[in-house]
Amino acid sequence: MSKRAYIEYLDKHPELVEAFSRYFATEKQLALLRGLGIEPYKYISKMEANRLIRKLLKS
């Protein structure tokens, strides 16, 4: 599923956003990504945020 379709689907199903919110990136992760020059997409997962952070910090 593309990110766009994923975001659109979750936007239409707020009950799923609530159910899966514990898997979404934390505010700390989002702030760090923004500080590293990346604007994270809506509903980015903790796992994906960690992957991006590690990749950017290695550069």
Secondary structure, 3 states (H helix, E strand, C coil): CCHHHHHHHHHHCHHHHHHHHHHECCHHHHHHHHHCCCCCCCCCEHHHHHHHHHHHHHC
